[in-house]
Each structure stands twice: as C-alpha cells, then as structure tokens.
Amino acid sequence: MALRIIVQEPDEVLHQVAKEVKKITPNVQKLLTDMAETMYDAEGVGLAAPQVGILKRAIVVDVGDEHGLIELINPEIVSKEGEQFGPEGCLSIQGLRGDVRRAQTVTVKGLDRNGKEVTYTGSDLLARAFQHEIDHLNGVLYTDVAERVYEITPEGEEKV
C-alpha cells in the first residue's frame, strides 16, 4: 500500500478519457488499494484513477454509509432517477466548490477487484459520488457542469 500523489487541475490527464481495464492484474488491484488509502488520507469520499495520473477506468468511493468502501473497475451508470442540486468539491481542485445538478438515485455496475460483476444503487451523497467519479473517467470535472463555481475558505466556507 502506498499513498499516491493527487493530480491537480489544470493537469491534462484530468481532461482525458480513461481506458477500459481489459484484464484485472495484481497491479490493478494494487492501484485500487493505493487509491483507497490516498482517498482516506485526503479525507475524500471518492477518487478516480485519472486523479492519481492513471488513465484506467477505476474508481473508489466511501461515503461513510452501510456500503463501506466500494471499488469499481469499468463502472457505468445503468439507470438514473430524480434530481438533486448541491455543492461539490474535488480533491483535484483545491479552494473551489460548485453547485451541480445530478440524479438523485443511480444504479451503477462494474467489476470488483476480483473481476466479479457487481451492481450498486445509491441515493443522495452516494449517487453524487458515483456520478462525480465516473465523470472523471470521461475527462469531465464538476467545474465543467456546475451551474455556479465559487471560492471557499480553508474551513470550507464560501468566500464572500
């Protein structure tokens, strides 16, 4: 296990489409482990492989609910319902937040670290995290889709 460096905007890797993982190898499994460790160390709720400089379709998410750590390889959203609107931040974009409109509930499928197909349905923060991280895999940042982007203080409050 190792902490990875989180790539910061405007690094070009954050704007590129990640490639499908064709074979799950020990290196892919180590990447997932390192991503989770890095996410927890940075006190985030999600991290996508491009955020650590790797253009592979892999994400980790943990919003502190009953699901715990979710690791997904080649994730895709298979259904969306409802709408939520609220603030998002990103470990790759320090000092900013944005108000983003997302689906309220999503169902996501992908592969776990052992290559087994898994499906998760999440609402609220989990749905937002899935959509945010999968956007990263497509080279899309929340600042690209936010209705409003604003600076925040080190305490996380909006600068006035």
C-alpha positions, 0 to 999 in steps of 0.5 A: 500500500502506498499513498499516491500523489493527487493530480491537480487541475489544470493537469491534462490527464484530468481532461482525458478519457480513461481506458477500459481495464481489459484484464484485472492484474495484481497491479490493478488491484494494487492501484485500487488499494493505493487509491483507497488509502490516498482517498482516506488520507485526503479525507475524500469520499471518492477518487478516480484513477485519472486523479492519481495520473492513471488513465484506467477506468477505476474508481473508489468511493466511501461515503461513510454509509452501510456500503463501506468502501466500494471499488469499481473497475469499468463502472457505468451508470445503468439507470438514473432517477430524480434530481438533486442540486448541491455543492461539490468539491474535488480533491483535484481542485483545491479552494473551489466548490460548485453547485451541480445538478445530478440524479438523485438515485443511480444504479451503477455496475462494474467489476470488483477487484476480483473481476466479479460483476457487481451492481450498486444503487445509491441515493443522495451523497452516494449517487453524487459520488458515483456520478462525480467519479465516473465523470472523471473517467470521461475527462469531465470535472464538476467545474465543467457542469456546475451551474455556479463555481465559487471560492471557499475558505480553508474551513470550507466556507464560501468566500464572500 
